[in-house]
């Protein structure tokens, strides 16, 4: 369903250690309405998993996805970018038919979400 590059997994592990999180913690990945293309990605460090969450183990990291976000993230890959322009996690999503320059907002073929101005 959702995968993670080795570079992203290493960075996530560093974050977990830095924050003192235990091995059962995970990286929550979600999609919310908004962003300049209609949907926007979100990520958070999660200490707990809800009963209806999907949990994917990849590269030694638990990726946690809520059931509403799962269809929009099907086949996506989490990566970590560190270059002159920006540093941070990014999502390469095959479901996105349009995205904005911020790289955190996208639109699917079915549309959805309400487009808003980019904020970075």
Secondary structure, 3 states (H helix, E strand, C coil): CCEECHHHHHHHHHHHHHHCCCCCCEEEEEEEEECCCEEEEEEEEECCCCCCCEEEEECCEEEEECHHHHHHHCCCEEEEEECCCCEEEEEECCCEEEECCCCCEEEECCCCCCCCCCCC
